[in-house]
């Protein structure tokens, strides 16, 4: 008698789970979302910003360098058809790169710190800037 009650309880539980599963399945498949509650999603793909076609690679001077010579060499590489403009509070120079894009010039520094802005300007008007801070000091390092 105990085993009969146990078997009947087990069958009742399985039957209840089966009926509950069927009812839940029917509920999920017939459930509809009203069209007024559906919102369209607008996806905008960002357009990448193009890299400038002109490049400027500065070899010397290093940023925030301290030098003990008033004469400073500024050198780097850019496009061969670019115009290099070097501006500081003490000087202004325009340099043309060689056929392989190398450029080099010497400038005289003022006392203390100098902020030097090197700009490469392409023939189409695009430009790239690099700023360097160089400090002239009479102390030996």
C-alpha positions as MATLAB code, in Angstrom:
seq = 'XXXXXXXXXXXXXXXXXXXXXXXXXXXXXXXXXXXXXXXXXXXXXXXXXXXXXXXXXXXXXXXXXXXXXXXXXXXXXXXXXXXXXXXXXXXXXXXXXXXXXXXXXXXXXXXXXXXXXXXXXXXXXXXXXXXXXXXXXXXXX';
ca = [
       0.000    0.000    0.000;
       2.859    2.392    0.723;
       4.444    1.728   -2.665;
       1.122    2.285   -4.423;
       0.758    5.709   -2.784;
       4.356    6.550   -3.729;
       3.836    5.498   -7.369;
       0.531    7.407   -7.592;
       2.149   10.530   -6.078;
       4.978   10.295   -8.590;
       2.533    9.922  -11.510;
       0.444   12.865  -10.212;
       3.526   15.104   -9.997;
       4.646   14.160  -13.516;
       1.125   14.732  -14.862;
       0.915   18.142  -13.160;
       4.290   19.183  -14.562;
       3.252   18.022  -18.032;
      -0.036   19.977  -17.915;
       1.734   23.097  -16.539;
       4.372   22.890  -19.304;
       1.724   22.597  -22.033;
      -0.265   25.539  -20.651;
       2.883   27.678  -20.401;
       3.879   26.783  -23.985;
       0.439   27.721  -25.299;
       0.529   30.984  -23.344;
       3.937   31.953  -24.739;
       3.070   31.154  -28.357;
      -0.240   33.027  -28.345;
       1.008   36.100  -26.512;
       1.231   39.057  -28.902;
       2.812   42.455  -28.424;
       0.621   45.303  -29.675;
       2.170   47.183  -32.611;
       1.788   50.482  -30.739;
       4.335   49.263  -28.185;
       6.922   48.219  -30.787;
       9.419   50.993  -31.392;
      11.595   50.974  -34.482;
      15.321   51.005  -33.859;
      17.421   53.281  -36.030;
      21.002   52.171  -36.360;
      23.457   54.745  -37.614;
      26.857   53.537  -38.642;
      29.531   56.066  -37.728;
      31.677   57.246  -40.562;
      35.367   57.072  -39.765;
      37.313   60.271  -39.847;
      39.919   59.996  -42.555;
      43.534   60.216  -41.613;
      45.229   63.236  -43.054;
      47.169   62.383  -46.146;
      50.096   64.434  -44.896;
      52.380   63.188  -42.176;
      55.024   64.796  -39.992;
      57.609   62.836  -38.049;
      59.922   64.938  -35.883;
      63.315   63.420  -35.030;
      64.858   66.284  -33.042;
      64.310   68.013  -30.662;
      62.677   65.817  -28.041;
      59.747   67.346  -26.181;
      60.640   69.103  -22.914;
      64.357   68.777  -23.573;
      66.972   70.961  -21.867;
      69.925   72.097  -23.973;
      73.045   74.083  -23.110;
      73.688   75.349  -26.637;
      71.771   78.301  -28.107;
      71.830   76.678  -31.544;
      69.192   73.973  -31.936;
      68.806   71.567  -34.851;
      65.248   70.732  -35.866;
      64.991   67.715  -38.147;
      62.348   65.281  -39.261;
      60.528   63.699  -42.167;
      57.416   64.662  -44.094;
      56.063   64.469  -47.608;
      58.433   65.760  -50.309;
      55.907   68.306  -51.629;
      55.011   69.674  -48.180;
      56.050   73.021  -46.782;
      57.425   72.976  -43.233;
      56.764   76.074  -41.118;
      58.659   76.401  -37.823;
      57.412   79.091  -35.442;
      58.578   80.125  -31.979;
      58.482   83.315  -29.969;
      62.086   84.009  -31.160;
      62.017   82.949  -34.810;
      59.983   81.934  -37.853;
      61.308   79.725  -40.649;
      59.958   78.009  -43.722;
      61.739   74.834  -44.840;
      61.244   72.650  -47.922;
      61.873   68.911  -47.507;
      64.255   67.026  -49.797;
      63.037   64.601  -52.475;
      62.733   61.799  -49.891;
      60.915   64.062  -47.393;
      63.787   64.736  -44.951;
      64.197   68.250  -43.587;
      66.636   69.899  -41.209;
      67.333   73.424  -40.053;
      69.098   75.190  -37.203;
      67.578   77.926  -35.097;
      68.832   80.178  -32.312;
      67.042   79.766  -29.001;
      66.217   82.559  -26.610;
      66.947   82.402  -22.891;
      64.741   80.088  -20.885;
      61.938   77.997  -22.310;
      60.861   78.117  -25.964;
      57.708   76.589  -27.387;
      58.361   75.511  -30.972;
      55.494   74.687  -33.315;
      56.367   72.674  -36.420;
      53.643   72.555  -39.091;
      53.678   70.527  -42.307;
      51.368   71.933  -44.980;
      50.517   69.862  -48.053;
      49.849   71.285  -51.496;
      46.098   70.650  -51.037;
      46.039   72.713  -47.818;
      46.003   69.873  -45.266;
      48.262   70.418  -42.301;
      49.730   68.541  -39.371;
      51.261   70.202  -36.300;
      53.726   69.092  -33.651;
      54.629   71.255  -30.660;
      57.875   70.895  -28.719;
      59.084   72.722  -25.622;
      62.851   73.237  -25.414;
      64.617   74.983  -22.540;
      67.989   76.675  -22.895;
      70.124   76.524  -19.762;
      73.779   77.494  -19.251;
      74.236   74.777  -16.646;
      76.102   71.636  -17.633;
      74.285   68.305  -17.302;
];
